[in-house]
Amino acid sequence: MSVAIIGAARQAYNDELHQLEHDLLEMASLAAAMVEDAAKALSRLDAELALNVIKRDDEVDIRDIAIEERCVRLLALQQPMAGDLRTIGTAMKMITDIERIGDLAVDIAKITLKIEKEYGEVGFIDLPRMADCALAMVREALQAYVHRDLERVKAVCERDEEVDDQYRALRGQIFQNMRERPDLVVSDGWLLLAIHHVERIADHAVNIAERVHFMVTGDFKQLTGE
C-alpha cells in the first residue's frame, strides 16, 4: 500500500474522530440547555417552558443513538489502537451520562408541572444557585474533554462536594417547610425529588470528568470521595 493511500486513510479516520467529537458536543450542548431551562421553569413554575424542555428530549435521544452507531462503526472498521481506542470508548461512555442528564432535565420539568398543579411554592429555597453550580460542572467537564485538560477534570471533582452541601441545606429547608406548611407537603415532596435530580446531574458531570481522565492518562479511577 502506498504512502499516499495510507495517508489518505488516516486523514479520513481523523475526520471521523473529529466528527464524533463535534456530534458529542452538540448533544451535550442540547442536554445542558435543557437543564438550564428546566431549572428556570421550576424556579418560576413556568409550565410552558417545562413543556418545551420535555419536547426536546427526543432530539437528545436521536443523537445518542447516532453517536453510538458511529462509535461502533469506528471500532469495527478501523480497529483503533491505544489512545484512539480510549477516545472512542470514552465517547460511548460519555453519551450515556449526557443522555441521562437530558432525562433528568425532563424529570425536573415534569415536577414543575406537578408543583404548579398543586399550587405549590419553590421560592423559599435557592434552587437556581444549586442548578447553576451543577450546570457549571457539566460545562467544565465538557471543556476538559475538548482540551484534554486534567486541571479542569480536577476542578469538576472539587465542586462536587459544593453541590452536595447545597443539596443537604436545601433538603433541610424543605423539611422545615413541610413542618410549618403541611398544606404544601405534596408539592414539597416533589421539590425534594427535584433537588435530588439536580444533585444527580452533578454526579454525571463527575462521571464525564473521570472518563476524560481515563482518556488522557489510560488510568481509570474514582476521583471523588464516597
Secondary structure, DSSP 8 states (H G I E B T S, - for coil): --HHHHHHHHHHHHHHHHHHHHHHHHHHHHHHHHHHHHHHHHHHT-HHHHHHHHHTHHHHHHHHHHHHHHHHHHHHHH---HHHHHHHHHHHHHHHHHHHHHHHHHHHHHHHHHHHHTT---TTS-HHHHHHHHHHHHHHHHHHHHHT-HHHHHHHHHHHHHHHHHHHHHHHHHHHHHHH-GGGHHHHHHHHHHHHHHHHHHHHHHHHHHHHHHHHHS-----S--
